[in-house]
């Protein structure tokens, strides 16, 4: 016999919406800060804006002449920036879909773009070995940050916007002063190309992911290495800080996700279950859930504290390369080696626990 206790358990149910319209692979996806809009970049040379609630197409942003690599919303949501293999950054009005500005000056593919927290500055990273800072309003070039010896794959602003970090094929991370454009520190120690770099939300730490099977944590103020996150048996494809800065998650081609102390770099948990390489990892806004995307055609959701598997979001049609949470944590967006974006909308079902 089963009886109902007074305790409740929370069960998540997911409703899937598929965003269709691109004619080539989707390369990057982002939510607007209010979570109402999704932007997708594609190898079909376009950016598309979608209503996150209904899944309907709002606008198609056309103008790039080659594959679009990355896309990002401005903090106020009024502008979208996109980067392309056509060596440009484009700024678009999210309401009208019209092109505001084309930022020209890079001499090779532009891999990454980011807005400063106040939305006044845009930073772009390129295979031409440079990072460029642009005025987001006028589109004018503010500064070119030179010093990397090979292409720059990733760029990010510190939470306060005073520092820019860049990750490069030359195996280094560089920290730059936004106001002067001068180099603050070069973080050396990786033995393979550095694929991505992120700041902790509190701005004290930088994490970098690398093909040398490690991630590294660095002290922003001193530039010194805090810890090398060693334990993966293949390349680290993605790193993410929890919003509370307490945990760093690393995804790897070795089919695992590892959770590390955000300030110490000590291993907390290894999340196993994927049967193919894991390419992307992301935290929910409340820091309680980790999402991982894999070539095994699934997104897995994990409890960040216990490391236990919560849910499996299965994608029968393609490998999954990217996964992100909406700002309210209720929607998960994923994309992979196909032309669509999938939105997984979570709803909580609270039910009384049955006791045998």
Secondary structure as UniProt FT lines:
FT   STRAND          3..19
FT   STRAND          26..31
FT   TURN            33..34
FT   STRAND          37..42
FT   TURN            43..44
FT   STRAND          46..51
FT   TURN            52..54
FT   STRAND          57..62
FT   STRAND          68..73
FT   TURN            75..76
FT   STRAND          79..84
FT   TURN            85..86
FT   STRAND          89..93
FT   TURN            94..96
FT   STRAND          99..103
FT   STRAND          110..115
FT   TURN            117..118
FT   STRAND          121..126
FT   TURN            127..128
FT   STRAND          130..135
FT   TURN            136..138
FT   STRAND          141..146
FT   STRAND          152..157
FT   TURN            159..160
FT   STRAND          163..168
FT   TURN            169..170
FT   STRAND          173..177
FT   TURN            178..180
FT   STRAND          183..187
FT   STRAND          194..199
FT   TURN            201..202
FT   STRAND          205..210
FT   TURN            211..212
FT   STRAND          214..219
FT   TURN            220..222
FT   STRAND          225..230
FT   STRAND          236..241
FT   TURN            243..244
FT   STRAND          247..252
FT   TURN            253..254
FT   STRAND          257..261
FT   TURN            262..264
FT   STRAND          267..271
FT   STRAND          278..283
FT   TURN            285..286
FT   STRAND          289..294
FT   TURN            295..296
FT   STRAND          298..303
FT   TURN            304..306
FT   STRAND          309..314
FT   STRAND          320..325
FT   TURN            327..328
FT   STRAND          331..336
FT   STRAND          341..355
//
